[in-house]
Amino acid sequence: MSSLTESLASLAKAASMLPVDSAAYEELEAEHLLEVTSVFAAVRRTIEASAAAAAGEVARRSAVSIGSDGLAQRSGFRTPEKLLQHVTGVSSREAGRLVRIGGMMRDVEIASGIVEPAPDALGHFPRQWLTPVGQAVAEGKLSLDAAESIRIGLGEPTGGPDSHPDAAGVTASALRRAAEVLVQLASTLNADQMLSEARMMRDELDAAGIAEREAIRHAQRSFKRYRRPDGMTSYSLLADPENAAFLDDVYDQLTSPRRGAVRMVDADDRAHAQTISRDPRSHEQLAFDGLLAVLRIGADTDQSSAGTAVLGTRRPAMRVLVTERTLRGRATQKHREREAHNQSGPLGKANQDDSAASASGPGPGPGPGPGEAYFGRIEGQNYPVSIETVERITCETGIVPIAFDDDGQCVNVGREHRLFTTRQRLGLAARDGGCRWPECERPPSWSEAHHIDQWKRDGGRTDLADGILLCRHHHLLLHNNRWEITRTGANYWLIPPTSEDPHQTPQPMPHKSAALRDLQSEAG
């Protein structure tokens, strides 16, 4: 057992002896309680520094220059951050922070001549102006949060990360001096205050660089999506000041009457304000519904503007998946509801006779069982939706039937086509629910159709049973690193190369389609 492993084992044993119940801390005097909290923070800084150093090494072994032989790629992950998420269970944000701080700490060793300079996982060379930050983290004087605040607040030299230290503008040397000052303030500032201080120092260093900083802020604009485990999806919008001003005005117009804005004098404006003030929705719901309405109007307009479409040739849409049995059962349910209504309607006996005659003929389909509820699925989403939502969506989009056999496979079309057709891709999306690589969460819209038996090499057929959805990264990884996929009935197996697993133990590739699970549950 290595000394590092022994140290970690001892640390884990000592940590397991610490109390986790509130009673152990309730009996402490206030002064002692704060002292304990401070000690915990110091221990955490030390442990986080070691974790960041390990993460930095994972990133170094996954560098872009190594290509598909990198540690992350060999292990089946797009980036070192994704690999760290898999190993540690942390969020993507935390994994990214560990990698960045680990890179700072390695830069200290590079500056000291301990290791040779080399680009990091993203191809960036050492940022020497941040070495005081990396040194402070390594010594346990600076938390990872504070280090990240300094990095963000100071930014990069005017000429970029690889510019000469003495180039005009904000030099790397000037940023290094600022970082040294900030590190000295670590004991008096929290991470949020550190970020504000770092930003003010950058402004003082670069009072003439307003236009450049404006361009940098504009380049940082982003729109990100995060899937939450409770079925909701969170979208993060980061806007530069100019675009934020426009978005703020949109938000204000959607919600300001509710928030007591200046009283309208125009009759139409006053009527609109009164309507908003009486609306039962919250501020957040008003803003959401209004923004979504604007996006839908824009999408429709975009599709009608030939040659200038922002969204491409296809209108943004959603696909709802529902079994035929559900549709038949829902039709029967509605049929019976109409009969019950007719029997108790104002026309009395005549309605009852008509209903009896109607009921004697063949019905629309099998009726619902006791307490049975009907529902469907929206492609790419994990949670079911009500049958009323299914009916509302399909009323607008129509229905495309996709047939499955008893094994859960779509109907084949043979080898007549080299590429999977649009209809087949719909079937693959409904069956697979996204990339089927283990632990990958890419939805169908981000995935590509892969031939299990390659078209040229194996004489593969463009059958749905012999196709599988893989995201772009895992599709390339499979071909470049010689992974293979085999099928037994409706079960798919991922076979690693001998370089990863000498025994080539098959790994299951279960589908991620909630709709197909519904169908199999009905059949089972």
C-alpha positions as CSV (number, residue, x, y, z in Angstrom):
1,M,0.0,0.0,0.0
2,S,1.4,3.4,-1.0
3,S,2.0,6.2,1.5
4,L,-0.7,8.2,-0.2
5,T,-3.2,5.4,0.1
6,E,-2.3,4.9,3.8
7,S,-2.8,8.6,4.5
8,L,-6.2,8.6,2.8
9,A,-7.2,5.5,4.8
10,S,-6.2,7.2,8.0
11,L,-8.0,10.4,7.1
12,A,-11.2,8.5,6.3
13,K,-10.9,6.6,9.6
14,A,-10.4,9.9,11.5
15,A,-13.3,11.6,9.7
16,S,-15.6,8.7,10.5
17,M,-15.1,9.4,14.2
18,L,-16.4,13.0,13.9
19,P,-19.9,13.6,15.2
20,V,-22.7,14.3,12.7
21,D,-25.5,14.7,15.1
22,S,-26.6,18.2,16.2
23,A,-26.6,17.2,19.9
24,A,-22.8,17.1,19.8
25,Y,-22.7,20.8,18.9
26,E,-25.6,22.1,20.9
27,E,-23.6,21.7,24.1
28,L,-20.7,23.9,22.8
29,E,-20.2,27.5,24.0
30,A,-20.6,30.0,21.2
31,E,-16.8,30.8,21.1
32,H,-15.9,27.1,21.0
33,L,-18.5,26.4,18.3
34,L,-17.1,29.1,16.1
35,E,-13.6,27.8,16.7
36,V,-14.7,24.3,15.6
37,T,-16.3,25.8,12.5
38,S,-13.0,27.5,11.7
39,V,-11.0,24.3,12.1
40,F,-13.4,22.5,9.8
41,A,-12.8,25.2,7.2
42,A,-9.1,24.8,7.5
43,V,-9.3,21.0,7.2
44,R,-11.6,21.4,4.2
45,R,-9.1,23.7,2.4
46,T,-6.3,21.2,2.9
47,I,-8.4,18.3,1.6
48,E,-9.8,20.3,-1.3
49,A,-6.2,21.2,-2.3
50,S,-5.2,17.6,-2.5
51,A,-8.4,16.7,-4.4
52,A,-7.7,19.6,-6.9
53,A,-4.2,18.3,-7.4
54,A,-5.5,14.8,-8.2
55,A,-8.1,16.4,-10.6
56,G,-5.4,18.3,-12.3
57,E,-3.5,15.1,-13.0
58,V,-6.6,13.5,-14.4
59,A,-6.9,16.5,-16.7
60,R,-3.3,16.3,-17.7
61,R,-3.6,12.7,-18.7
62,S,-6.7,13.6,-20.7
63,A,-5.1,16.5,-22.6
64,V,-6.4,17.2,-26.1
65,S,-2.9,16.5,-27.5
66,I,-3.2,12.9,-26.4
67,G,-6.4,12.4,-28.4
68,S,-8.4,9.2,-28.1
69,D,-5.6,7.7,-25.9
70,G,-6.3,10.2,-23.2
71,L,-7.5,8.9,-19.8
72,A,-11.0,10.4,-20.1
73,Q,-11.5,9.2,-23.7
74,R,-10.2,5.7,-23.0
75,S,-12.7,5.5,-20.1
76,G,-15.6,6.4,-22.4
77,F,-16.0,10.1,-21.3
78,R,-15.9,13.3,-23.4
79,T,-13.9,15.3,-21.0
80,P,-11.9,14.9,-17.7
81,E,-14.7,16.8,-16.0
82,K,-17.2,14.1,-17.0
83,L,-14.9,11.4,-15.8
84,L,-14.5,13.1,-12.5
85,Q,-18.2,13.4,-12.2
86,H,-18.5,9.7,-12.7
87,V,-15.8,8.8,-10.2
88,T,-16.7,11.3,-7.5
89,G,-20.4,12.1,-8.0
90,V,-19.9,15.9,-7.9
91,S,-21.7,18.4,-10.1
92,S,-20.3,19.5,-13.5
93,R,-19.5,22.9,-12.0
94,E,-17.6,21.4,-9.1
95,A,-15.6,19.1,-11.4
96,G,-14.7,22.0,-13.7
97,R,-13.5,24.0,-10.7
98,L,-11.3,21.1,-9.4
99,V,-9.7,20.8,-12.8
100,R,-9.0,24.6,-13.1
101,I,-7.6,24.9,-9.6
102,G,-5.5,21.8,-10.1
103,G,-4.1,23.4,-13.2
104,M,-3.1,26.5,-11.1
105,M,-1.3,24.3,-8.6
106,R,0.6,22.6,-11.4
107,D,1.6,26.0,-12.8
108,V,3.4,26.6,-9.5
109,E,5.4,23.5,-10.0
110,I,6.1,24.6,-13.6
111,A,7.3,28.0,-12.4
112,S,9.6,26.3,-9.9
113,G,11.1,24.1,-12.6
114,I,9.7,20.9,-10.9
115,V,7.8,19.8,-14.0
116,E,8.0,20.7,-17.7
117,P,5.5,23.2,-19.2
118,A,2.7,21.6,-21.1
119,P,-0.8,22.6,-22.3
120,D,-3.7,21.6,-20.1
121,A,-6.7,19.4,-21.1
122,L,-8.1,22.3,-23.2
123,G,-4.7,23.2,-24.9
124,H,-4.0,26.2,-22.7
125,F,-0.5,26.9,-21.5
126,P,0.3,27.9,-17.9
127,R,-1.2,31.1,-16.6
128,Q,1.8,32.3,-14.7
129,W,-0.1,35.3,-13.2
130,L,-2.2,32.9,-11.2
131,T,0.7,31.0,-9.6
132,P,0.3,33.0,-6.3
133,V,-3.2,31.7,-6.2
134,G,-2.2,28.1,-6.8
135,Q,0.5,28.4,-4.2
136,A,-2.0,29.7,-1.6
137,V,-4.4,26.8,-2.3
138,A,-1.6,24.3,-2.0
139,E,-0.6,25.8,1.4
140,G,-4.2,25.6,2.7
141,K,-4.5,29.4,2.9
142,L,-7.1,29.9,0.2
143,S,-10.3,28.0,-0.4
144,L,-11.2,26.7,-3.9
145,D,-14.1,29.2,-3.9
146,A,-11.8,32.2,-3.2
147,A,-9.3,31.0,-5.8
148,E,-12.0,30.7,-8.4
149,S,-13.2,34.3,-7.5
150,I,-9.7,35.6,-8.1
151,R,-9.4,33.9,-11.4
152,I,-12.7,35.2,-12.7
153,G,-12.3,38.7,-11.3
154,L,-8.8,39.4,-12.6
155,G,-9.4,37.8,-16.0
156,E,-6.5,37.5,-18.5
157,P,-3.8,39.7,-19.9
158,T,-5.0,42.1,-22.6
159,G,-3.3,40.1,-25.3
160,G,-4.8,36.8,-24.1
161,P,-3.4,33.9,-22.0
162,D,-0.4,33.3,-24.3
163,S,0.7,36.9,-24.7
164,H,4.1,38.1,-23.8
165,P,4.3,39.2,-20.1
166,D,5.5,42.6,-21.1
167,A,3.0,43.2,-23.9
168,A,1.1,46.5,-23.9
169,G,-2.1,46.9,-21.9
170,V,-2.7,44.8,-18.8
171,T,0.3,42.6,-18.6
172,A,0.6,39.2,-16.9
173,S,3.1,40.8,-14.5
174,A,0.5,43.3,-13.4
175,L,-2.1,40.6,-12.9
176,R,0.4,38.6,-10.9
177,R,1.0,41.5,-8.5
178,A,-2.8,42.0,-8.1
179,A,-3.1,38.3,-7.4
180,E,-0.5,38.5,-4.7
181,V,-2.4,41.4,-3.0
182,L,-5.6,39.5,-3.1
183,V,-4.1,36.4,-1.6
184,Q,-3.0,38.5,1.3
185,L,-6.6,39.5,1.9
186,A,-7.8,35.9,2.0
187,S,-8.2,35.9,5.8
188,T,-10.4,39.0,5.7
189,L,-12.6,38.4,2.7
190,N,-15.1,35.7,1.8
191,A,-15.3,34.3,-1.7
192,D,-18.0,36.8,-2.9
193,Q,-16.1,39.8,-1.5
194,M,-13.0,38.4,-3.1
195,L,-14.7,38.4,-6.5
196,S,-15.8,42.0,-6.1
197,E,-12.3,43.1,-5.0
198,A,-10.7,41.3,-7.9
199,R,-13.0,42.9,-10.4
200,M,-12.3,46.4,-9.0
201,M,-8.5,45.8,-9.2
202,R,-8.9,44.7,-12.8
203,D,-10.8,47.9,-13.6
204,E,-8.1,50.0,-12.0
205,L,-5.4,48.3,-14.0
206,D,-7.3,48.7,-17.3
207,A,-9.2,52.0,-17.1
208,A,-8.6,52.5,-20.8
209,G,-9.7,49.1,-21.9
210,I,-13.5,49.7,-21.7
211,A,-14.1,48.6,-25.3
212,E,-12.1,45.4,-24.9
213,R,-13.8,44.4,-21.6
214,E,-17.1,45.1,-23.3
215,A,-16.1,42.6,-26.0
216,I,-15.0,40.1,-23.5
217,R,-18.3,40.3,-21.6
218,H,-20.2,40.0,-24.9
219,A,-18.1,36.8,-25.7
220,Q,-19.2,35.3,-22.4
221,R,-22.9,35.4,-23.2
222,S,-24.4,31.9,-23.0
223,F,-27.6,29.9,-22.8
224,K,-27.3,26.6,-21.0
225,R,-29.6,23.8,-20.1
226,Y,-29.6,21.6,-17.0
227,R,-31.8,18.6,-16.4
228,R,-33.0,18.4,-12.8
229,P,-33.8,15.0,-11.1
230,D,-37.4,16.2,-10.2
231,G,-38.4,16.3,-13.9
232,M,-37.9,20.1,-14.3
233,T,-35.4,21.7,-16.6
234,S,-33.4,24.7,-15.6
235,Y,-32.1,27.2,-18.2
236,S,-29.3,29.5,-17.3
237,L,-29.0,32.7,-19.4
238,L,-25.9,34.8,-19.0
239,A,-26.2,38.2,-20.7
240,D,-23.7,41.0,-21.3
241,P,-24.9,44.5,-20.2
242,E,-26.2,45.5,-23.7
243,N,-28.3,42.4,-24.1
244,A,-29.3,42.4,-20.5
245,A,-30.8,45.9,-21.0
246,F,-33.1,44.5,-23.7
247,L,-34.0,41.5,-21.7
248,D,-34.7,43.6,-18.7
249,D,-37.1,45.7,-20.7
250,V,-38.9,42.6,-21.9
251,Y,-39.1,41.3,-18.4
252,D,-40.4,44.6,-17.0
253,Q,-43.1,44.9,-19.7
254,L,-44.3,41.4,-18.8
255,T,-44.4,42.0,-15.1
256,S,-44.2,45.7,-14.2
257,P,-47.9,46.3,-13.8
258,R,-48.0,43.7,-11.1
259,R,-45.0,45.3,-9.4
260,G,-46.6,48.7,-9.0
261,A,-44.9,50.5,-12.0
262,V,-45.8,54.0,-13.0
263,R,-49.5,54.4,-13.6
264,M,-50.5,54.2,-17.2
265,V,-52.3,57.2,-18.8
266,D,-53.1,55.6,-22.1
267,A,-56.4,53.7,-22.0
268,D,-55.0,50.6,-23.7
269,D,-52.0,50.6,-21.4
270,R,-54.2,51.0,-18.4
271,A,-56.4,48.1,-19.4
272,H,-53.4,45.9,-20.0
273,A,-52.0,46.9,-16.5
274,Q,-55.3,46.0,-14.9
275,T,-55.4,42.6,-16.7
276,I,-51.9,41.8,-15.4
277,S,-52.6,42.9,-11.9
278,R,-55.7,40.6,-11.7
279,D,-53.8,37.6,-13.3
280,P,-53.4,34.8,-10.7
281,R,-50.0,33.8,-12.0
282,S,-46.9,34.7,-10.0
283,H,-44.3,37.2,-11.4
284,E,-42.0,34.3,-12.4
285,Q,-44.9,32.5,-14.2
286,L,-45.9,35.7,-16.0
287,A,-42.4,36.2,-17.2
288,F,-42.0,32.6,-18.3
289,D,-45.3,32.4,-20.2
290,G,-44.7,35.7,-21.8
291,L,-41.1,34.9,-22.9
292,L,-42.3,31.5,-24.3
293,A,-45.0,33.2,-26.3
294,V,-42.4,35.6,-27.7
295,L,-40.2,32.7,-28.7
296,R,-43.0,30.8,-30.4
297,I,-44.0,33.9,-32.3
298,G,-40.4,34.4,-33.3
299,A,-40.1,30.7,-34.4
300,D,-43.1,31.0,-36.6
301,T,-41.9,34.2,-38.2
302,D,-38.4,32.7,-38.6
303,Q,-39.8,29.8,-40.7
304,S,-41.7,32.2,-43.0
305,S,-38.5,34.2,-43.8
306,A,-36.9,32.4,-46.7
307,G,-33.2,32.5,-46.8
308,T,-32.8,34.2,-43.4
309,A,-34.0,31.6,-41.0
310,V,-32.1,31.5,-37.7
311,L,-33.4,28.1,-36.6
312,G,-32.8,26.2,-39.9
313,T,-35.4,24.5,-42.0
314,R,-37.4,22.8,-39.2
315,R,-39.7,24.6,-36.9
316,P,-38.9,23.9,-33.2
317,A,-41.3,21.2,-32.0
318,M,-41.7,18.4,-29.5
319,R,-42.7,14.7,-29.9
320,V,-45.1,13.1,-27.6
321,L,-45.0,9.3,-27.3
322,V,-48.1,7.3,-26.3
323,T,-49.1,3.7,-26.7
324,E,-51.9,2.6,-29.0
325,R,-53.6,0.8,-26.1
326,T,-53.7,4.2,-24.2
327,L,-55.3,5.9,-27.2
328,R,-57.9,3.1,-27.5
329,G,-58.6,3.1,-23.8
330,R,-58.9,6.9,-23.7
331,A,-61.4,6.8,-26.6
332,T,-63.5,4.2,-24.7
333,Q,-63.3,6.3,-21.6
334,K,-64.6,9.4,-23.5
335,H,-67.2,7.3,-25.2
336,R,-68.6,6.1,-21.8
337,E,-68.5,9.6,-20.4
338,R,-70.6,10.8,-23.3
339,E,-73.1,7.9,-22.7
340,A,-73.4,8.8,-19.1
341,H,-73.9,12.5,-19.9
342,N,-76.6,11.6,-22.5
343,Q,-78.5,9.3,-20.1
344,S,-78.7,12.2,-17.6
345,G,-79.3,14.9,-20.2
346,P,-82.4,17.1,-20.7
347,L,-83.8,14.9,-23.4
348,G,-84.6,12.2,-20.9
349,K,-85.8,8.8,-22.2
350,A,-84.9,9.4,-25.8
351,N,-81.3,10.0,-24.9
352,Q,-81.2,6.8,-22.8
353,D,-82.6,4.8,-25.7
354,D,-80.0,6.2,-28.1
355,S,-77.2,5.5,-25.7
356,A,-78.3,1.9,-25.2
357,A,-78.4,1.4,-28.9
358,S,-74.9,2.9,-29.2
359,A,-73.5,0.8,-26.5
360,S,-74.8,-2.4,-28.2
361,G,-72.4,-1.9,-31.1
362,P,-68.6,-2.3,-31.1
363,G,-66.9,0.2,-28.9
364,P,-63.7,2.2,-29.7
365,G,-61.5,-0.1,-27.8
366,P,-60.9,-1.8,-24.4
367,G,-62.0,0.2,-21.5
368,P,-59.8,1.3,-18.6
369,G,-59.3,-1.0,-15.7
370,P,-60.3,0.0,-12.1
371,G,-58.4,3.1,-11.1
372,E,-56.3,3.1,-14.3
373,A,-55.0,6.5,-15.5
374,Y,-53.8,7.2,-19.0
375,F,-50.6,9.1,-19.7
376,G,-47.9,9.6,-22.3
377,R,-44.3,10.7,-22.6
378,I,-42.5,13.7,-24.2
379,E,-39.4,12.6,-26.0
380,G,-36.3,13.6,-24.1
381,Q,-38.1,14.0,-20.8
382,N,-38.1,11.6,-17.9
383,Y,-41.5,12.3,-16.4
384,P,-44.9,11.3,-17.8
385,V,-47.5,13.8,-18.9
386,S,-51.3,13.5,-18.5
387,I,-53.5,12.2,-21.3
388,E,-55.0,15.7,-21.6
389,T,-51.6,17.1,-22.5
390,V,-51.1,14.3,-25.0
391,E,-54.4,15.1,-26.7
392,R,-53.6,18.8,-26.7
393,I,-50.2,18.3,-28.4
394,T,-51.3,15.6,-30.9
395,C,-54.3,17.8,-31.8
396,E,-51.8,20.3,-33.3
397,T,-49.1,17.9,-34.6
398,G,-51.0,14.8,-35.6
399,I,-49.9,11.2,-35.0
400,V,-47.2,9.1,-36.7
401,P,-47.7,5.4,-35.8
402,I,-44.5,3.4,-34.9
403,A,-45.0,-0.3,-34.5
404,F,-42.9,-2.5,-32.0
405,D,-42.7,-6.2,-31.9
406,D,-42.8,-8.3,-28.7
407,D,-39.1,-7.7,-28.1
408,G,-39.5,-4.0,-28.1
409,Q,-38.0,-3.6,-31.6
410,C,-39.3,-1.3,-34.4
411,V,-40.3,-2.8,-37.7
412,N,-37.3,-3.3,-40.1
413,V,-37.0,-1.9,-43.6
414,G,-34.1,-4.1,-44.9
415,R,-30.9,-3.1,-46.6
416,E,-32.4,-0.9,-49.4
417,H,-31.1,2.3,-47.8
418,R,-27.5,3.1,-46.8
419,L,-28.6,5.7,-44.2
420,F,-31.5,5.5,-41.7
421,T,-34.6,7.3,-43.0
422,T,-36.4,10.0,-41.1
423,R,-39.1,7.6,-40.2
424,Q,-36.6,5.1,-38.8
425,R,-34.9,7.8,-36.8
426,L,-38.3,8.5,-35.2
427,G,-38.4,4.9,-34.2
428,L,-34.9,4.8,-32.9
429,A,-35.6,7.9,-30.8
430,A,-38.8,6.3,-29.4
431,R,-37.0,3.1,-28.6
432,D,-33.6,4.3,-27.3
433,G,-34.6,7.6,-25.6
434,G,-31.2,9.1,-26.4
435,C,-27.6,7.9,-26.5
436,R,-27.4,4.4,-25.1
437,W,-23.8,4.6,-24.0
438,P,-23.7,3.8,-20.3
439,E,-24.2,6.9,-18.1
440,C,-24.6,9.2,-21.1
441,E,-27.5,11.6,-20.8
442,R,-27.6,13.1,-24.3
443,P,-31.2,13.2,-25.7
444,P,-32.3,11.8,-29.1
445,S,-31.9,15.2,-30.7
446,W,-28.1,15.1,-29.9
447,S,-27.6,11.6,-31.1
448,E,-26.7,9.8,-34.3
449,A,-27.8,6.5,-35.7
450,H,-25.0,3.9,-35.6
451,H,-24.9,0.6,-37.6
452,I,-24.0,-2.2,-35.2
453,D,-22.8,-4.2,-38.1
454,Q,-21.0,-1.6,-40.2
455,W,-22.4,-1.1,-43.7
456,K,-19.2,-1.7,-45.6
457,R,-17.1,-3.8,-43.2
458,D,-19.8,-6.2,-42.1
459,G,-22.4,-5.9,-44.8
460,G,-24.7,-4.5,-42.2
461,R,-28.4,-3.9,-42.8
462,T,-30.1,-0.6,-42.2
463,D,-32.6,-2.3,-39.8
464,L,-33.8,-0.6,-36.7
465,A,-32.8,-3.7,-34.7
466,D,-29.2,-3.3,-35.9
467,G,-29.1,0.4,-35.3
468,I,-28.6,2.2,-32.1
469,L,-28.5,5.9,-31.0
470,L,-25.1,7.3,-29.9
471,C,-24.2,10.9,-29.3
472,R,-21.5,12.4,-31.5
473,H,-18.7,12.0,-28.9
474,H,-19.5,8.3,-28.1
475,H,-20.0,7.6,-31.8
476,L,-16.5,8.8,-32.6
477,L,-15.1,7.2,-29.5
478,L,-16.5,3.8,-30.5
479,H,-14.9,3.9,-34.0
480,N,-11.6,5.6,-33.0
481,N,-10.9,3.4,-29.9
482,R,-12.3,0.1,-31.4
483,W,-15.2,-0.4,-29.1
484,E,-17.9,-2.8,-30.4
485,I,-21.6,-3.2,-29.9
486,T,-23.4,-6.6,-30.1
487,R,-27.1,-7.5,-29.8
488,T,-28.9,-10.4,-28.3
489,G,-32.6,-10.1,-29.2
490,A,-33.6,-6.7,-27.8
491,N,-30.5,-6.4,-25.5
492,Y,-27.5,-4.4,-26.6
493,W,-24.0,-4.9,-25.2
494,L,-21.0,-2.6,-25.3
495,I,-17.7,-4.5,-25.8
496,P,-14.6,-2.6,-24.6
497,P,-11.3,-2.9,-26.5
498,T,-8.6,-5.2,-24.9
499,S,-6.6,-2.1,-24.0
500,E,-9.4,-1.2,-21.5
501,D,-10.5,-4.6,-20.5
502,P,-8.4,-7.7,-21.5
503,H,-11.4,-9.9,-20.9
504,Q,-13.7,-7.6,-22.9
505,T,-16.5,-8.0,-20.5
506,P,-19.8,-6.9,-22.1
507,Q,-21.4,-3.9,-20.6
508,P,-25.3,-3.6,-20.8
509,M,-26.7,-0.7,-22.8
510,P,-30.3,-0.4,-21.6
511,H,-32.6,1.9,-23.4
512,K,-33.6,5.2,-21.8
513,S,-37.0,5.5,-23.2
514,A,-39.7,5.9,-20.6
515,A,-42.3,5.5,-23.3
516,L,-41.0,2.0,-24.2
517,R,-41.0,1.1,-20.6
518,D,-44.7,2.0,-20.5
519,L,-45.3,-0.2,-23.5
520,Q,-43.4,-3.2,-22.1
521,S,-45.2,-2.8,-18.8
522,E,-48.5,-3.0,-20.6
523,A,-47.4,-6.1,-22.4
524,G,-45.9,-7.7,-19.3
